Amino acid sequence: MTNGVPFIDLKRFEPGFQQALMEKFAAMTSNAQFIGGNEIAELERRLQTVVSVQHAVTCANGTDALQLALRALGVGRGDVVLVPNVTFWATYEAVVNVGADPVTLDASLEDGGVSYAALEQALSQAKPKAAIVAHLYGWGSQQLAEIRELCRKHGIPLLEDGAQCFGATYQEQSIYKGALISTTSFYPAKVLGGAGDGGAVFTDDVGLADKVRRLANHGRTTHYGYGDVGWNSRLDALQAAFLNLSINHIDQRIASRREAAHFYQKVLPTLGLEVLSPSADYAENGYCNVCLVRDQGKKKALETALKDAGIGFGNIYPGVMSSQEGARVYNKGHFGGRDGEVLCASVLNLPLFPYMTHEELDRVVDVVRGALSN
Ligand SMILES: Cc1ncc(COP(=O)(O)O)c(C=O)c1O
């Protein structure tokens, strides 16, 4: 298609990246280094430095990371867990998979995070064992510090789903730094994406880190001694090798993403589009562009124009958790109003990925301009 722009292009590797990867893979396969070993240890060390936490424990994927964190917090059968109504399904699923009951929190239309008022009410009334927030669009809530403090005040552990905020800073520190426990995903489309699945749990609490590490390796205390019932959620060593090479380029990739995100944030409002941006406390990671098009007719027309012009777009995410068919038997309540539904119905994401060219960005904006002027 002429002048098309993909929603995401994961094939734009830095010069020399694939060559370095092949050399690493050759050395590792020669030594049959597939589970654990140097690459995993190096990745965990580097993650600790990059995200400024004392413990980084790698695991098989971001969904497992959430389940490991919940289990480490002692969440189990029959416990209530507060969960954002606007997030990726895995956040909700993790609660159910550890046997707990999800109670949803409405979203804030200001920042896409949870509604502070809904959280406050739920903490007082729902008797939760834990609460989860998700930093969905490459940044977090405007009131993240207050949310952390509120949970602390209620004695409720807060798990932060950071699958999509790798590299974001909050109040000039890594967003993960002030969290009790947080997670990320290395799904290929994430900011630090792997060559397959992967994830990690971050915490400064050595007890939580030890518990997560044990649960992710069958609850092992010795090779044939089991102190817990966990499961196999180890990250592959080959995957860690890919991620270690990717970390070498992460600053450049994030800078490129941020440049594209800022371009959209500057230009799109001049075309009459509402664009969601983080508060001044954040330096976002440029994970995605977030337009809110509340008029459904206008949204449909815009999407049709983008499709006709071969411009990829996304809807991250088009439906709230509590309305999913799979949630019906698990929903145990909701706090706040229905702003989450408005957010989900309005959200439209334009192409954004590292090393997008200026020509591609201009092309996207030209198509949007054309569609809006019709
Ligand atoms: C907000 C959020 N949480 C959790 C996950 C789950 O991560 P994974 O796909 O690595 O299991 C994702 C990934 O898509 C996500 O976007």
The ligand as an SDF file (V2000), in Angstrom:
LIG
                    3D

 16 16  0  0  0  0  0  0  0  0999 V2000
   -1.4980   -3.5820   31.4630 C   0  0  0  0  0  0  0  0  0  0  0  0
   -1.0090   -4.9720   31.1890 C   0  0  0  0  0  0  0  0  0  0  0  0
   -0.9380   -5.8520   32.1880 N   0  0  0  0  0  0  0  0  0  0  0  0
   -0.4990   -7.1000   31.9870 C   0  0  0  0  0  0  0  0  0  0  0  0
   -0.0890   -7.5440   30.7610 C   0  0  0  0  0  0  0  0  0  0  0  0
    0.2990   -8.9620   30.5810 C   0  0  0  0  0  0  0  0  0  0  0  0
    1.5740   -9.1560   30.0820 O   0  0  0  0  0  0  0  0  0  0  0  0
    1.9250  -10.4620   29.2470 P   0  0  0  0  0  0  0  0  0  0  0  0
    1.3080  -10.3330   27.9070 O   0  0  0  0  0  0  0  0  0  0  0  0
    3.4280  -10.4160   29.2100 O   0  0  0  0  0  0  0  0  0  0  0  0
    1.4340  -11.6290   30.0090 O   0  0  0  0  0  0  0  0  0  0  0  0
   -0.1240   -6.6570   29.6780 C   0  0  0  0  0  0  0  0  0  0  0  0
    0.3740   -7.0760   28.3600 C   0  0  0  0  0  0  0  0  0  0  0  0
   -0.1680   -7.1250   27.3510 O   0  0  0  0  0  0  0  0  0  0  0  0
   -0.6210   -5.3440   29.8910 C   0  0  0  0  0  0  0  0  0  0  0  0
   -0.7170   -4.4830   28.8920 O   0  0  0  0  0  0  0  0  0  0  0  0
  1  2  1  0
  2  3  1  0
  2 15  2  0
  3  4  2  0
  4  5  1  0
  5  6  1  0
  5 12  2  0
  6  7  1  0
  7  8  1  0
  8  9  2  0
  8 10  1  0
  8 11  1  0
 12 13  1  0
 12 15  1  0
 13 14  2  0
 15 16  1  0
M  END
$$$$
